[in-house]
């Protein structure tokens, strides 16, 4: 459960306090701070708070993601002071939040601290003590196109969530990075700006963090928005950047995440007047190639286990409603059976379970307002996704409309008991596949990804498919339901990522770097948004910040030839040429 935001009223704080009292296990990680705030409001103590505590460093990194960690580490390595201000308690974002079956693409282009992370994963699993539920020899080198262990290069690309979190925590300790956890940006007045320069940011707890350079390393781009830097949410029309794969993709069916047979969407089959089933939009999907406000679906990357000694049965949500999954029941009735195709194996008899098929863990169409939403509204969206996904697992394991062979197999699975132990074994981090995207000094598009346009100032490379998950579920003119937005287009070869993608336009802000909500089109971001790339860009952002401070110049004035020299020295891969 995410703490509330500055937009909230006393009633909202009281509701959260009551929720904490009634369900202490589920909301354990919100800490005592929120309780004290709530009690203060409930008691009507309207006193002005004492002067906030102020902290200063050369670089302030806002975020708890993998990119936030590599940014902070790089700044520390280059001898500058850094403070990491994390709204999350558990750092590492998706890399420690369930996404252990890494989306790598071409591993040759993963260098620097990003590769160091995967090297440390490899080192961890060399110990026999790491293999509690499974022998190392039994796990071997499994992986569908993603070998788990690369002994030649001493890297490992598939891992358990708690292992990733330990490695990120180790980075923080080794480089003596001052880290403030559970500190949330005050988004409605918590940023001090003079001209085009950010002077400080403040959090909901009253802390103020001042610095020379700031880094927004959040998935949401909250600091970008608070600093009045231009950004985009949703899909641009193809015409904006003369792209082919960006806008609405009605009729385009990639992968296998769509209806492969005719499925009736109506409550009473064949009767539109009866209304539509849950999780289907009755509205017009839009014209092919047009832009819209919609973002690709979110989900939780669950860590499951089929080991009876380390398995927690799927819980039945308090508000469980099997009718929410009636569309899936009809899909089963059509003959579909691919439920277990993305139970990807990670060490110790566990999985990184991702979406697969026309109706899955992706909660299509339920996240459109998340990027711009208040903290309270985001919390509601996250909880709805959690209820949906837990209900889906319970439905698959118990409902008689689910084929018997599926139910029997689901009976072997449950949540991994030794993961996310302070959150009911449920991931701390929802998979925010896309939120705000800065419109910066340079916008990466499918043309750069595909090699059609050159990139002259590379700060790292990507190689993964331009991948968008489904964005909406609609009714076709023939009266049957279909999904839209699932796209997978492979780059012709690894591509360079331009320095300007992490820089705001200089007329908007001169001391903010953005390695996650980078400047890119929707479809280009579909490739860039992989965790190894975020770590690469985080290191490069930390390098730019440190060099600017060292030379007492603005981030836009850092000479690229000098930057390139430092990046290469520190192991970054900037070109395959």
Secondary structure, 3 states (H helix, E strand, C coil): CCCCCCCCCHHHHHHHHHHHHHCCCCCHHHHHHHHHHHHHHHCCCCCCCCCCCEEEEEEEEECCEHHHHHHHHHHHHCCCCEEEECCCCCCEHHHCCCCCECCCCCHHHCCHHHHHHHHHHHHHCCCHHHCCCCCHHHHCCCCCCCCCEECCCCEECECCHHHHHHHHHHHHHHCCCEEECCCCECCCCCEEEECCEEEEEEECCCCEEEEEEEEECCCCCHHHHHCCCCEECCECCHHHHCCCCCCCCCCCCCCCCCCCCCCECEEECCEEEEEECCCCCCCCCCCCCCCECCCCCCECCECEECCHHHEECCCCCCCCCHHHHHHHHHHHHCCCCCCCCCEEEECCCEEEECCCCCCCCCCCCCCCCCCCCCHHHHHHHHHHHHHHHHHHHHHHHHCCCCCHHHHHHHCCCEEECCCCCCCCCCCCCCECCCCCEECCCCCECHHHHCCCCCCCCEEEEECCCEEECCCEEEECCCCEEEEECCEEECCCCCEEEEHHHHECCCCCCCCEECCCCCCECHHHHHHHCCHHHHHHHHHHHHHHHHHHHHHCCCHHHCCHHHHHHHHHHCCCCCCCC
